[in-house]
Amino acid sequence: MSERLNVKDLITVGIFAVILIVLIFAFGMLGYIPILMLALPILAALICGIPYMLFLTRVSKFGMVTLLGLILGIVMFLSGHTWVPIVVFTLFAFIADCILKIGNYSSMKNSIISHGVFIMGIMGNMLPFFILRDYFMEAMRVSMGNDYVNVIAPFLNNGVLIILFILTFIAGVASAYLGKIVLKKHFEKAGIA
């Protein structure tokens, strides 16, 4: 089997990119509730495990997960986020790709861990709020109002950022494990996985 990505691989990446984008953006609407804005990476990790694990049933070549992360980062950028998600999503997707490669794309343990790492790329959306806190607080004050900013401002510190990274990874691993169970129970019976 060729190690190069072919058209079928690119179509697979495109389909799953659309699925993940729709899920992330649908649940991203919960960010209009101030405290849930901070929990969005954890929610994304929880909802993306099943489609990611289904995606991995189609992945056997290095670069497919990295490309998926790049696409998600670009879509985040085009939807109004900074350029940071492009870099962060691609970096974590590349690390996830390496984890899958080490497991020869057949290790369930590596697949589950790879989702925990991959989905931490969503933190690229959150990093600017922590790094350029004052700038984004003012922008949020204009668009969302003082009450919104007053609720989330106390949480925009380095301690919360570290906790978000850890909880996003844990949620990603947990949802991938759930995805493994769902794949085995339902998708394999239906002949999809």
Sequence and secondary structure as in RCSB ss.txt:
>XXXX:A:sequence
MSERLNVKDLITVGIFAVILIVLIFAFGMLGYIPILMLALPILAALICGIPYMLFLTRVSKFGMVTLLGLILGIV
MFLSGHTWVPIVVFTLFAFIADCILKIGNYSSMKNSIISHGVFIMGIMGNMLPFFILRDYFMEAMRVSMGNDYVN
VIAPFLNNGVLIILFILTFIAGVASAYLGKIVLKKHFEKAGIA
>XXXX:A:secstr
  SS  HHHHHHHHHHHHHHHHHHHHHHGGGGSHHHHHHHHHHHHHHHHHHHHHHHTT  STTHHHHHHHHHHHH
HHHTT  SHHHHHHHHHHHHHHHHHHHTTTT HHHHHHHHHHHHGGGGGGTHHHHHTHHHHHHHHHHHH HHHHH
HHGGG SHHHHHHHHHHHHHHHHHHHHHHHHHIIIIIHHHT  
